[in-house]
Amino acid sequence: MQPVVLQRWWRSPPPKSTSNVSVKPLAFTERVLANGLRVYAIRDTATPNVSVQVWYDVGSKDDPKGRSGFAHMFEHLMFKSTRNLVSEQMDRLTEDVGGYNNASTNDDYTNYYEVVPANHLQRLLFAEADRMASLVVEPKSFASERDVVKEELRQSTLARPYGKLFSLYYPALAYARHPYARGTIGSLENLEAAGIDDVRAFHATYYRPDNAVLVVSGNFEPAQLDRWIDTYFAPIKKPSGEIPRVTVAEPARTQAVTRTVYEPNTPLPAVLISYHIPADRAADIPALSLLKAILSEGESSRLYESVVYRDQLAQSADAMIDSKQSTGNLVVYAIMAGGKSVDAGEAALKREIARLRDAPVTPAELAEAKNEILTASIIARETAEGKASTLASSVIVDGDPRAADRQLAAIAQVTAADIQRVARSYLADAQSATIRYLPLDAKPAATRVATIDVAPTVLVADLKAPVSVEIVTPAAEGQRVLPPPPVHRFRRPYPSRSRPSSPMACGLSP
C-alpha cells in the first residue's frame, strides 16, 4: 500500500520576482548643531502625527566593568524628574493628548521616542532637550528605579521559560572577548553594587548632545522646527571630555563550542546555535538577511517545513539576524516537541545549515524571501515612528542615514549564488556555538557539566565623569525654570488615516 501524501492546500503559488520593485528612499534633511547634536527631519504632511526620537550612542556594551545593566537602568531613569519637569511627566505630555512614548536598550544604543498629534511637537522637543541637559539624578529615584530593573530582571529573564537562554547564555557563549557577551538587562549583583556616583558618572559620560541623534518625523513646518530645535537643543553645552569607545575586536571562532545547561521552569528542551557574522554595515548582510528569511519566515520556510512540520521534532524552530555595530550573529534555535531530544534537534538544525552550504536555494525561495523583506520595509515606513526609527538606527548602528536604503537596494540584487557563498563563509560547523538547554530535573546526579560564564571578563574603559558636566540635584540654586511651550491647535480638512504602531517594549528574547 502506497503511503498517503497530504497536500498542503493553503500554500500560495510561487511568488513573482521583486527585482523591478523598490522601496522609496527616505527623504530627509540633516544638520549638525554646534554642540555636536545630529538632527534629521522627515516631513510628511499626509499624517496628523509627529514622532520625536532621541537615540544615544550608548548601549549595554558600554556598561562599566562590574556594573552591567547601567545603560538599561538609564532607560528607566530618563523618565524621572528634570530641572523643569516632574517625574513621569513625559507620560502626561504624550498619553494625555492621545499619543504614547517608550524607550528601549540595545547592545549598541539606547533610544527614547514619542508619537503625538503634530500640534504638540514643541512641547516634546522642550521635554527631550530638558532631560538631555538637566536630568535630576538623586538617591530616591535611583533606588526606586534600580528596584524596578531588578524586578524586571527577575520576571522577564530569571523566572521566564527560556529567559536565561536568550538573555544570558546565548550572548555569553557567542563572545569570548567583546562586551556584547553581557546581557543587556544586567545582573542582580552588579545592580546591587552600583552607587549613585557611578550612575552620575555614566550619565555625564554618555548622555550628551555630541553622542546623540535627534530625528523628527511627521507633520511639521521645517522653518518652525529649526527654530524650536535652536531654542531648546542648541544651548546645551558640549562637554570637553572624550567619549569612551569600545575597541575590542572579537576573534574569529575556528573551533566549535558546545555547552549544556540545566535550568528550572523549562517545559521542553531547547537547542540554540549561533554563528558570527560581520557588522551590520558589511556588504554580506543583505545576503545573510535573505538566508535567514529562507530559513525561518513563514510556514513555507525550511526550518518549519522540515523540523516542525515534516519530522515533528520541535514545537517551534526559528532563526534571527542579530547584527550590530561590530561582530554580530546568525542564530538558529528549536524548542523541542514532547519526547524529542536536543541531540535530534541539533542534528536537524545543522542539517538545514548544511543544505544552504551545499546547494543554491531555489528561485521561488529567493523571490519569496525578497518579497517578505520588501513588504516588512514598506510597512515599517508607513508611519512617522517607523520612518524615524529606520533612519536613526542607520545612523547609530551603520554610521550612515542612508544605510537602510542601500541595504534594500542590495537585497534586490542578491542571487542564489550569493546566499550559498555567505553560508559557506560564515556558517561552517567549526564556527558554531551550541547551547543545549535542558530541564533541571534531567541533570544527571553525578555528572559534571561545563558551564557558561554569564559575566566574562571584558575589556572596557572605566568611567570618569567629565569635569565640565553639571550634575543637577533638587537642591541646586539659581536654576532657570523654562515655561512650558504653548499648545498650537489646528483643524484638518479630512479625517486622519494614521494608524499608530504599538509601542516597542524592551525585549529580551526574540
Beta strands, then each sheet from edge to edge (+ up, - down):
strand 1: 29-32
strand 2: 38-43
strand 3: 49-56
strand 4: 100-105
strand 5: 110-117
strand 6: 212-218
strand 7: 257-263
strand 8: 270-277
strand 9: 314-322
strand 10: 328-336
strand 11: 432-439
sheet 1: 1+ 2- 6- 3+ 5- 4+
sheet 2: 7+ 11+ 8- 10+ 9-
end
